[in-house]
Amino acid sequence: MKVHRAVTLVVMMLIAVGAIALLTAEGIANFGTHSLIALGVVVIAAAVSGAAFSWKRYTKRP
C-alpha cells in the first residue's frame, strides 16, 4: 500500500509538471538559462520534499 501511495504521488507530480510545461511553453521558451536552472531546482526541491514528507508520514515508526 505504501508503494502504491508513493507511485501515485510521483505520477501526480509528473502530470502537474507536464501541465505546467505545456501551459507555459511560450514563456519557458523566453526564459534565460539561469531562470530555467532556478525553475528546475525549485521543482526538484518540491518533489524531494513532498516525497520525504510522504515517506516520513506513511512509514511505520519503530
N, CA, C and O atoms as a Tripos MOL2 file, in Angstrom:
@<TRIPOS>MOLECULE
protein
  248   247    62     0     0
PROTEIN
NO_CHARGES

@<TRIPOS>ATOM
      1 N           0.8210   -1.1950    0.0000 N.3       1 MET1
      2 CA          0.0000    0.0000    0.0000 C.3       1 MET1
      3 C           0.8650    1.2580    0.0000 C.2       1 MET1
      4 O           0.5370    2.2410   -0.6650 O.2       1 MET1
      5 N           1.9820    1.2280    0.7550 N.am      2 LYS2
      6 CA          2.8670    2.3960    0.8060 C.3       2 LYS2
      7 C           3.4650    2.6900   -0.5650 C.2       2 LYS2
      8 O           3.5810    3.8460   -0.9710 O.2       2 LYS2
      9 N           3.8400    1.6300   -1.2680 N.am      3 VAL3
     10 CA          4.4420    1.8130   -2.5870 C.3       3 VAL3
     11 C           3.4050    2.4070   -3.5380 C.2       3 VAL3
     12 O           3.7310    3.2590   -4.3640 O.2       3 VAL3
     13 N           2.1640    1.9600   -3.4210 N.am      4 HIS4
     14 CA          1.0930    2.4900   -4.2660 C.3       4 HIS4
     15 C           0.9210    3.9870   -4.0320 C.2       4 HIS4
     16 O           0.7480    4.7390   -4.9910 O.2       4 HIS4
     17 N           0.9630    4.4310   -2.7900 N.am      5 ARG5
     18 CA          0.8410    5.8570   -2.4840 C.3       5 ARG5
     19 C           2.0120    6.6460   -3.0460 C.2       5 ARG5
     20 O           1.8290    7.7350   -3.5900 O.2       5 ARG5
     21 N           3.2070    6.1000   -2.9160 N.am      6 ALA6
     22 CA          4.3920    6.7890   -3.4270 C.3       6 ALA6
     23 C           4.3380    6.8910   -4.9470 C.2       6 ALA6
     24 O           4.6670    7.9350   -5.5090 O.2       6 ALA6
     25 N           3.9310    5.8270   -5.6070 N.am      7 VAL7
     26 CA          3.8370    5.8350   -7.0660 C.3       7 VAL7
     27 C           2.7640    6.8280   -7.5020 C.2       7 VAL7
     28 O           2.9580    7.5690   -8.4660 O.2       7 VAL7
     29 N           1.6420    6.8440   -6.8000 N.am      8 THR8
     30 CA          0.5770    7.7920   -7.1240 C.3       8 THR8
     31 C           1.0690    9.2260   -6.9720 C.2       8 THR8
     32 O           0.7830   10.0720   -7.8190 O.2       8 THR8
     33 N           1.7970    9.5040   -5.9080 N.am      9 LEU9
     34 CA          2.3360   10.8420   -5.6830 C.3       9 LEU9
     35 C           3.2820   11.2510   -6.8070 C.2       9 LEU9
     36 O           3.2030   12.3720   -7.3100 O.2       9 LEU9
     37 N           4.1620   10.3600   -7.1960 N.am     10 VAL10
     38 CA          5.1210   10.6660   -8.2610 C.3      10 VAL10
     39 C           4.3950   10.8980   -9.5810 C.2      10 VAL10
     40 O           4.7380   11.8220  -10.3170 O.2      10 VAL10
     41 N           3.4030   10.0780   -9.8880 N.am     11 VAL11
     42 CA          2.6480   10.2450  -11.1280 C.3      11 VAL11
     43 C           1.9120   11.5820  -11.1330 C.2      11 VAL11
     44 O           1.8960   12.2760  -12.1490 O.2      11 VAL11
     45 N           1.3030   11.9450  -10.0070 N.am     12 MET12
     46 CA          0.5970   13.2280   -9.9330 C.3      12 MET12
     47 C           1.5700   14.3940  -10.0920 C.2      12 MET12
     48 O           1.2360   15.3900  -10.7340 O.2      12 MET12
     49 N           2.7620   14.2860   -9.5200 N.am     13 MET13
     50 CA          3.7520   15.3530   -9.6730 C.3      13 MET13
     51 C           4.2000   15.4630  -11.1300 C.2      13 MET13
     52 O           4.3540   16.5710  -11.6440 O.2      13 MET13
     53 N           4.4070   14.3440  -11.7940 N.am     14 LEU14
     54 CA          4.8170   14.3740  -13.1980 C.3      14 LEU14
     55 C           3.7270   14.9720  -14.0810 C.2      14 LEU14
     56 O           4.0230   15.7290  -15.0060 O.2      14 LEU14
     57 N           2.4750   14.6370  -13.8030 N.am     15 ILE15
     58 CA          1.3700   15.2160  -14.5660 C.3      15 ILE15
     59 C           1.3170   16.7250  -14.3550 C.2      15 ILE15
     60 O           1.1140   17.4840  -15.3030 O.2      15 ILE15
     61 N           1.5010   17.1560  -13.1060 N.am     16 ALA16
     62 CA          1.4710   18.5900  -12.8060 C.3      16 ALA16
     63 C           2.6040   19.3250  -13.5150 C.2      16 ALA16
     64 O           2.3870   20.3930  -14.0880 O.2      16 ALA16
     65 N           3.8050   18.7630  -13.4820 N.am     17 VAL17
     66 CA          4.9400   19.3940  -14.1550 C.3      17 VAL17
     67 C           4.7000   19.4340  -15.6600 C.2      17 VAL17
     68 O           5.0110   20.4320  -16.3100 O.2      17 VAL17
     69 N           4.1540   18.3630  -16.2170 N.am     18 GLY18
     70 CA          3.8470   18.3380  -17.6420 C.3      18 GLY18
     71 C           2.7980   19.3710  -18.0160 C.2      18 GLY18
     72 O           2.9100   20.0310  -19.0500 O.2      18 GLY18
     73 N           1.7840   19.5110  -17.1810 N.am     19 ALA19
     74 CA          0.7400   20.5020  -17.4510 C.3      19 ALA19
     75 C           1.3070   21.9150  -17.3970 C.2      19 ALA19
     76 O           0.9890   22.7520  -18.2420 O.2      19 ALA19
     77 N           2.1450   22.1750  -16.4050 N.am     20 ILE20
     78 CA          2.7620   23.5000  -16.3020 C.3      20 ILE20
     79 C           3.6340   23.7660  -17.5200 C.2      20 ILE20
     80 O           3.6080   24.8650  -18.0750 O.2      20 ILE20
     81 N           4.4000   22.7740  -17.9370 N.am     21 ALA21
     82 CA          5.2770   22.9460  -19.1030 C.3      21 ALA21
     83 C           4.4600   23.2050  -20.3720 C.2      21 ALA21
     84 O           4.8220   24.0560  -21.1850 O.2      21 ALA21
     85 N           3.3640   22.4710  -20.5350 N.am     22 LEU22
     86 CA          2.5400   22.6760  -21.7300 C.3      22 LEU22
     87 C           1.8390   24.0230  -21.7140 C.2      22 LEU22
     88 O           1.7520   24.6950  -22.7420 O.2      22 LEU22
     89 N           1.3420   24.4170  -20.5570 N.am     23 LEU23
     90 CA          0.5850   25.6590  -20.4790 C.3      23 LEU23
     91 C           1.4740   26.8910  -20.5740 C.2      23 LEU23
     92 O           1.0110   27.9690  -20.9450 O.2      23 LEU23
     93 N           2.7440   26.7330  -20.2400 N.am     24 THR24
     94 CA          3.6470   27.8880  -20.2690 C.3      24 THR24
     95 C           4.8070   27.6760  -21.2380 C.2      24 THR24
     96 O           5.9040   28.1920  -21.0250 O.2      24 THR24
     97 N           4.5610   26.9190  -22.2950 N.am     25 ALA25
     98 CA          5.6270   26.6000  -23.2510 C.3      25 ALA25
     99 C           6.2370   27.8570  -23.8600 C.2      25 ALA25
    100 O           7.4560   27.9470  -24.0050 O.2      25 ALA25
    101 N           5.4170   28.8050  -24.2080 N.am     26 GLU26
    102 CA          5.9450   30.0280  -24.8080 C.3      26 GLU26
    103 C           6.7670   30.8140  -23.7940 C.2      26 GLU26
    104 O           7.8220   31.3500  -24.1320 O.2      26 GLU26
    105 N           6.3000   30.8840  -22.5780 N.am     27 GLY27
    106 CA          7.0480   31.5860  -21.5370 C.3      27 GLY27
    107 C           8.3690   30.9120  -21.2330 C.2      27 GLY27
    108 O           9.3800   31.5860  -21.0350 O.2      27 GLY27
    109 N           8.3710   29.5890  -21.1950 N.am     28 ILE28
    110 CA          9.6150   28.8570  -20.9320 C.3      28 ILE28
    111 C          10.6110   29.0820  -22.0660 C.2      28 ILE28
    112 O          11.8150   29.1700  -21.8280 O.2      28 ILE28
    113 N          10.1110   29.1760  -23.3020 N.am     29 ALA29
    114 CA         10.9940   29.4120  -24.4440 C.3      29 ALA29
    115 C          11.6960   30.7610  -24.3290 C.2      29 ALA29
    116 O          12.7980   30.9320  -24.8500 O.2      29 ALA29
    117 N          11.0710   31.7130  -23.6560 N.am     30 ASN30
    118 CA         11.6550   33.0360  -23.4960 C.3      30 ASN30
    119 C          12.5100   33.1850  -22.2430 C.2      30 ASN30
    120 O          13.1440   34.2220  -22.0450 O.2      30 ASN30
    121 N          12.5320   32.1570  -21.3970 N.am     31 PHE31
    122 CA         13.3400   32.2150  -20.1840 C.3      31 PHE31
    123 C          14.8210   32.1660  -20.5420 C.2      31 PHE31
    124 O          15.2060   31.6010  -21.5660 O.2      31 PHE31
    125 N          15.6370   32.7610  -19.6910 N.am     32 GLY32
    126 CA         17.0760   32.6410  -19.8410 C.3      32 GLY32
    127 C          17.5560   31.3420  -19.2070 C.2      32 GLY32
    128 O          16.7910   30.6490  -18.5360 O.2      32 GLY32
    129 N          18.8160   31.0210  -19.4230 N.am     33 THR33
    130 CA         19.3880   29.7910  -18.8730 C.3      33 THR33
    131 C          19.3100   29.7700  -17.3570 C.2      33 THR33
    132 O          18.9640   28.7450  -16.7700 O.2      33 THR33
    133 N          19.6210   30.8740  -16.7210 N.am     34 HIS34
    134 CA         19.5980   30.9200  -15.2620 C.3      34 HIS34
    135 C          18.1820   30.7330  -14.7210 C.2      34 HIS34
    136 O          17.9930   30.1060  -13.6780 O.2      34 HIS34
    137 N          17.2100   31.2620  -15.4100 N.am     35 SER35
    138 CA         15.8170   31.0970  -14.9810 C.3      35 SER35
    139 C          15.3880   29.6410  -15.0800 C.2      35 SER35
    140 O          14.7010   29.1340  -14.1930 O.2      35 SER35
    141 N          15.7870   28.9700  -16.1490 N.am     36 LEU36
    142 CA         15.4370   27.5610  -16.2940 C.3      36 LEU36
    143 C          16.1240   26.7040  -15.2380 C.2      36 LEU36
    144 O          15.5250   25.7630  -14.7170 O.2      36 LEU36
    145 N          17.3680   27.0210  -14.9220 N.am     37 ILE37
    146 CA         18.0830   26.2830  -13.8750 C.3      37 ILE37
    147 C          17.3870   26.4940  -12.5340 C.2      37 ILE37
    148 O          17.1930   25.5400  -11.7810 O.2      37 ILE37
    149 N          17.0090   27.7360  -12.2310 N.am     38 ALA38
    150 CA         16.3150   28.0240  -10.9800 C.3      38 ALA38
    151 C          14.9700   27.2960  -10.9200 C.2      38 ALA38
    152 O          14.6040   26.7570   -9.8760 O.2      38 ALA38
    153 N          14.2390   27.2800  -12.0300 N.am     39 LEU39
    154 CA         12.9620   26.5690  -12.0790 C.3      39 LEU39
    155 C          13.1630   25.0790  -11.8260 C.2      39 LEU39
    156 O          12.4080   24.4650  -11.0730 O.2      39 LEU39
    157 N          14.1740   24.5050  -12.4510 N.am     40 GLY40
    158 CA         14.4720   23.0840  -12.2370 C.3      40 GLY40
    159 C          14.8280   22.7780  -10.7940 C.2      40 GLY40
    160 O          14.3910   21.7660  -10.2440 O.2      40 GLY40
    161 N          15.6190   23.6480  -10.1760 N.am     41 VAL41
    162 CA         15.9970   23.4420   -8.7700 C.3      41 VAL41
    163 C          14.7620   23.4780   -7.8790 C.2      41 VAL41
    164 O          14.6220   22.6520   -6.9770 O.2      41 VAL41
    165 N          13.8730   24.4240   -8.1250 N.am     42 VAL42
    166 CA         12.6580   24.5470   -7.3060 C.3      42 VAL42
    167 C          11.7590   23.3290   -7.4910 C.2      42 VAL42
    168 O          11.2230   22.8020   -6.5160 O.2      42 VAL42
    169 N          11.5910   22.8810   -8.7240 N.am     43 VAL43
    170 CA         10.7340   21.7230   -8.9830 C.3      43 VAL43
    171 C          11.3150   20.4730   -8.3350 C.2      43 VAL43
    172 O          10.5810   19.6920   -7.7290 O.2      43 VAL43
    173 N          12.6220   20.2760   -8.4570 N.am     44 ILE44
    174 CA         13.2610   19.1060   -7.8440 C.3      44 ILE44
    175 C          13.1670   19.1760   -6.3230 C.2      44 ILE44
    176 O          12.8800   18.1700   -5.6730 O.2      44 ILE44
    177 N          13.4070   20.3570   -5.7510 N.am     45 ALA45
    178 CA         13.3040   20.5070   -4.2890 C.3      45 ALA45
    179 C          11.8830   20.2130   -3.8170 C.2      45 ALA45
    180 O          11.6990   19.5640   -2.7870 O.2      45 ALA45
    181 N          10.8850   20.6780   -4.5490 N.am     46 ALA46
    182 CA          9.4970   20.4080   -4.1740 C.3      46 ALA46
    183 C           9.1790   18.9190   -4.2580 C.2      46 ALA46
    184 O           8.4890   18.3790   -3.3940 O.2      46 ALA46
    185 N           9.6790   18.2600   -5.2930 N.am     47 ALA47
    186 CA          9.4380   16.8220   -5.4380 C.3      47 ALA47
    187 C          10.1000   16.0380   -4.3190 C.2      47 ALA47
    188 O           9.4940   15.1300   -3.7500 O.2      47 ALA47
    189 N          11.3390   16.3820   -4.0030 N.am     48 VAL48
    190 CA         12.0650   15.6810   -2.9370 C.3      48 VAL48
    191 C          11.3960   15.9230   -1.5850 C.2      48 VAL48
    192 O          11.2190   14.9870   -0.8060 O.2      48 VAL48
    193 N          11.0250   17.1640   -1.3050 N.am     49 SER49
    194 CA         10.4050   17.4460   -0.0100 C.3      49 SER49
    195 C           9.0280   16.7880    0.0940 C.2      49 SER49
    196 O           8.6580   16.3120    1.1670 O.2      49 SER49
    197 N           8.2710   16.7540   -0.9930 N.am     50 GLY50
    198 CA          6.9790   16.0760   -0.9690 C.3      50 GLY50
    199 C           7.1220   14.5800   -0.7520 C.2      50 GLY50
    200 O           6.3680   13.9870    0.0200 O.2      50 GLY50
    201 N           8.0790   13.9700   -1.4230 N.am     51 ALA51
    202 CA          8.3180   12.5310   -1.2410 C.3      51 ALA51
    203 C           8.8160   12.2350    0.1660 C.2      51 ALA51
    204 O           8.3910   11.2550    0.7790 O.2      51 ALA51
    205 N           9.7170   13.0760    0.6870 N.am     52 ALA52
    206 CA         10.2350   12.8700    2.0430 C.3      52 ALA52
    207 C           9.1220   13.0250    3.0730 C.2      52 ALA52
    208 O           9.0510   12.2470    4.0250 O.2      52 ALA52
    209 N           8.2530   14.0160    2.8980 N.am     53 PHE53
    210 CA          7.1350   14.2060    3.8140 C.3      53 PHE53
    211 C           6.2200   12.9880    3.7920 C.2      53 PHE53
    212 O           5.8220   12.4850    4.8430 O.2      53 PHE53
    213 N           5.8890   12.5170    2.5960 N.am     54 SER54
    214 CA          5.0010   11.3650    2.4830 C.3      54 SER54
    215 C           5.6500   10.1170    3.0540 C.2      54 SER54
    216 O           4.9940    9.3330    3.7400 O.2      54 SER54
    217 N           6.9210    9.9280    2.7800 N.am     55 TRP55
    218 CA          7.6230    8.7450    3.2780 C.3      55 TRP55
    219 C           7.6370    8.7640    4.7990 C.2      55 TRP55
    220 O           7.3640    7.7420    5.4290 O.2      55 TRP55
    221 N           7.9490    9.9090    5.3980 N.am     56 LYS56
    222 CA          8.0030   10.0130    6.8440 C.3      56 LYS56
    223 C           6.6090    9.8210    7.4540 C.2      56 LYS56
    224 O           6.4640    9.1950    8.5040 O.2      56 LYS56
    225 N           5.6140   10.3520    6.8020 N.am     57 ARG57
    226 CA          4.2680   10.2890    7.3410 C.3      57 ARG57
    227 C           3.6700    8.8970    7.2650 C.2      57 ARG57
    228 O           2.9730    8.4750    8.1880 O.2      57 ARG57
    229 N           3.9280    8.1770    6.1840 N.am     58 TYR58
    230 CA          3.2440    6.9100    5.9570 C.3      58 TYR58
    231 C           4.0510    5.6690    6.3280 C.2      58 TYR58
    232 O           3.5240    4.5590    6.2540 O.2      58 TYR58
    233 N           5.2980    5.8230    6.7210 N.am     59 THR59
    234 CA          6.0570    4.6440    7.1670 C.3      59 THR59
    235 C           5.8060    4.4120    8.6380 C.2      59 THR59
    236 O           5.4990    5.3360    9.3920 O.2      59 THR59
    237 N           5.9430    3.1690    9.0270 N.am     60 LYS60
    238 CA          5.7320    2.8180   10.4400 C.3      60 LYS60
    239 C           6.9170    3.2680   11.2680 C.2      60 LYS60
    240 O           8.0700    3.2040   10.8410 O.2      60 LYS60
    241 N           6.5990    3.7180   12.4460 N.am     61 ARG61
    242 CA          7.6530    4.1100   13.3840 C.3      61 ARG61
    243 C           7.9660    2.9280   14.2880 C.2      61 ARG61
    244 O           7.0590    2.1880   14.6700 O.2      61 ARG61
    245 N           9.2380    2.7370   14.6390 N.am     62 PRO62
    246 CA          9.5680    1.5750   15.4910 C.3      62 PRO62
    247 C           9.0500    1.7000   16.9080 C.2      62 PRO62
    248 O           9.2560    0.8000   17.7220 O.2      62 PRO62
@<TRIPOS>BOND
     1     1     2 1
     2     2     3 1
     3     3     4 2
     4     3     5 am
     5     5     6 1
     6     6     7 1
     7     7     8 2
     8     7     9 am
     9     9    10 1
    10    10    11 1
    11    11    12 2
    12    11    13 am
    13    13    14 1
    14    14    15 1
    15    15    16 2
    16    15    17 am
    17    17    18 1
    18    18    19 1
    19    19    20 2
    20    19    21 am
    21    21    22 1
    22    22    23 1
    23    23    24 2
    24    23    25 am
    25    25    26 1
    26    26    27 1
    27    27    28 2
    28    27    29 am
    29    29    30 1
    30    30    31 1
    31    31    32 2
    32    31    33 am
    33    33    34 1
    34    34    35 1
    35    35    36 2
    36    35    37 am
    37    37    38 1
    38    38    39 1
    39    39    40 2
    40    39    41 am
    41    41    42 1
    42    42    43 1
    43    43    44 2
    44    43    45 am
    45    45    46 1
    46    46    47 1
    47    47    48 2
    48    47    49 am
    49    49    50 1
    50    50    51 1
    51    51    52 2
    52    51    53 am
    53    53    54 1
    54    54    55 1
    55    55    56 2
    56    55    57 am
    57    57    58 1
    58    58    59 1
    59    59    60 2
    60    59    61 am
    61    61    62 1
    62    62    63 1
    63    63    64 2
    64    63    65 am
    65    65    66 1
    66    66    67 1
    67    67    68 2
    68    67    69 am
    69    69    70 1
    70    70    71 1
    71    71    72 2
    72    71    73 am
    73    73    74 1
    74    74    75 1
    75    75    76 2
    76    75    77 am
    77    77    78 1
    78    78    79 1
    79    79    80 2
    80    79    81 am
    81    81    82 1
    82    82    83 1
    83    83    84 2
    84    83    85 am
    85    85    86 1
    86    86    87 1
    87    87    88 2
    88    87    89 am
    89    89    90 1
    90    90    91 1
    91    91    92 2
    92    91    93 am
    93    93    94 1
    94    94    95 1
    95    95    96 2
    96    95    97 am
    97    97    98 1
    98    98    99 1
    99    99   100 2
   100    99   101 am
   101   101   102 1
   102   102   103 1
   103   103   104 2
   104   103   105 am
   105   105   106 1
   106   106   107 1
   107   107   108 2
   108   107   109 am
   109   109   110 1
   110   110   111 1
   111   111   112 2
   112   111   113 am
   113   113   114 1
   114   114   115 1
   115   115   116 2
   116   115   117 am
   117   117   118 1
   118   118   119 1
   119   119   120 2
   120   119   121 am
   121   121   122 1
   122   122   123 1
   123   123   124 2
   124   123   125 am
   125   125   126 1
   126   126   127 1
   127   127   128 2
   128   127   129 am
   129   129   130 1
   130   130   131 1
   131   131   132 2
   132   131   133 am
   133   133   134 1
   134   134   135 1
   135   135   136 2
   136   135   137 am
   137   137   138 1
   138   138   139 1
   139   139   140 2
   140   139   141 am
   141   141   142 1
   142   142   143 1
   143   143   144 2
   144   143   145 am
   145   145   146 1
   146   146   147 1
   147   147   148 2
   148   147   149 am
   149   149   150 1
   150   150   151 1
   151   151   152 2
   152   151   153 am
   153   153   154 1
   154   154   155 1
   155   155   156 2
   156   155   157 am
   157   157   158 1
   158   158   159 1
   159   159   160 2
   160   159   161 am
   161   161   162 1
   162   162   163 1
   163   163   164 2
   164   163   165 am
   165   165   166 1
   166   166   167 1
   167   167   168 2
   168   167   169 am
   169   169   170 1
   170   170   171 1
   171   171   172 2
   172   171   173 am
   173   173   174 1
   174   174   175 1
   175   175   176 2
   176   175   177 am
   177   177   178 1
   178   178   179 1
   179   179   180 2
   180   179   181 am
   181   181   182 1
   182   182   183 1
   183   183   184 2
   184   183   185 am
   185   185   186 1
   186   186   187 1
   187   187   188 2
   188   187   189 am
   189   189   190 1
   190   190   191 1
   191   191   192 2
   192   191   193 am
   193   193   194 1
   194   194   195 1
   195   195   196 2
   196   195   197 am
   197   197   198 1
   198   198   199 1
   199   199   200 2
   200   199   201 am
   201   201   202 1
   202   202   203 1
   203   203   204 2
   204   203   205 am
   205   205   206 1
   206   206   207 1
   207   207   208 2
   208   207   209 am
   209   209   210 1
   210   210   211 1
   211   211   212 2
   212   211   213 am
   213   213   214 1
   214   214   215 1
   215   215   216 2
   216   215   217 am
   217   217   218 1
   218   218   219 1
   219   219   220 2
   220   219   221 am
   221   221   222 1
   222   222   223 1
   223   223   224 2
   224   223   225 am
   225   225   226 1
   226   226   227 1
   227   227   228 2
   228   227   229 am
   229   229   230 1
   230   230   231 1
   231   231   232 2
   232   231   233 am
   233   233   234 1
   234   234   235 1
   235   235   236 2
   236   235   237 am
   237   237   238 1
   238   238   239 1
   239   239   240 2
   240   239   241 am
   241   241   242 1
   242   242   243 1
   243   243   244 2
   244   243   245 am
   245   245   246 1
   246   246   247 1
   247   247   248 2
@<TRIPOS>SUBSTRUCTURE
     1 MET1         2 RESIDUE 1 A MET
     2 LYS2         6 RESIDUE 1 A LYS
     3 VAL3        10 RESIDUE 1 A VAL
     4 HIS4        14 RESIDUE 1 A HIS
     5 ARG5        18 RESIDUE 1 A ARG
     6 ALA6        22 RESIDUE 1 A ALA
     7 VAL7        26 RESIDUE 1 A VAL
     8 THR8        30 RESIDUE 1 A THR
     9 LEU9        34 RESIDUE 1 A LEU
    10 VAL10       38 RESIDUE 1 A VAL
    11 VAL11       42 RESIDUE 1 A VAL
    12 MET12       46 RESIDUE 1 A MET
    13 MET13       50 RESIDUE 1 A MET
    14 LEU14       54 RESIDUE 1 A LEU
    15 ILE15       58 RESIDUE 1 A ILE
    16 ALA16       62 RESIDUE 1 A ALA
    17 VAL17       66 RESIDUE 1 A VAL
    18 GLY18       70 RESIDUE 1 A GLY
    19 ALA19       74 RESIDUE 1 A ALA
    20 ILE20       78 RESIDUE 1 A ILE
    21 ALA21       82 RESIDUE 1 A ALA
    22 LEU22       86 RESIDUE 1 A LEU
    23 LEU23       90 RESIDUE 1 A LEU
    24 THR24       94 RESIDUE 1 A THR
    25 ALA25       98 RESIDUE 1 A ALA
    26 GLU26      102 RESIDUE 1 A GLU
    27 GLY27      106 RESIDUE 1 A GLY
    28 ILE28      110 RESIDUE 1 A ILE
    29 ALA29      114 RESIDUE 1 A ALA
    30 ASN30      118 RESIDUE 1 A ASN
    31 PHE31      122 RESIDUE 1 A PHE
    32 GLY32      126 RESIDUE 1 A GLY
    33 THR33      130 RESIDUE 1 A THR
    34 HIS34      134 RESIDUE 1 A HIS
    35 SER35      138 RESIDUE 1 A SER
    36 LEU36      142 RESIDUE 1 A LEU
    37 ILE37      146 RESIDUE 1 A ILE
    38 ALA38      150 RESIDUE 1 A ALA
    39 LEU39      154 RESIDUE 1 A LEU
    40 GLY40      158 RESIDUE 1 A GLY
    41 VAL41      162 RESIDUE 1 A VAL
    42 VAL42      166 RESIDUE 1 A VAL
    43 VAL43      170 RESIDUE 1 A VAL
    44 ILE44      174 RESIDUE 1 A ILE
    45 ALA45      178 RESIDUE 1 A ALA
    46 ALA46      182 RESIDUE 1 A ALA
    47 ALA47      186 RESIDUE 1 A ALA
    48 VAL48      190 RESIDUE 1 A VAL
    49 SER49      194 RESIDUE 1 A SER
    50 GLY50      198 RESIDUE 1 A GLY
    51 ALA51      202 RESIDUE 1 A ALA
    52 ALA52      206 RESIDUE 1 A ALA
    53 PHE53      210 RESIDUE 1 A PHE
    54 SER54      214 RESIDUE 1 A SER
    55 TRP55      218 RESIDUE 1 A TRP
    56 LYS56      222 RESIDUE 1 A LYS
    57 ARG57      226 RESIDUE 1 A ARG
    58 TYR58      230 RESIDUE 1 A TYR
    59 THR59      234 RESIDUE 1 A THR
    60 LYS60      238 RESIDUE 1 A LYS
    61 ARG61      242 RESIDUE 1 A ARG
    62 PRO62      246 RESIDUE 1 A PRO
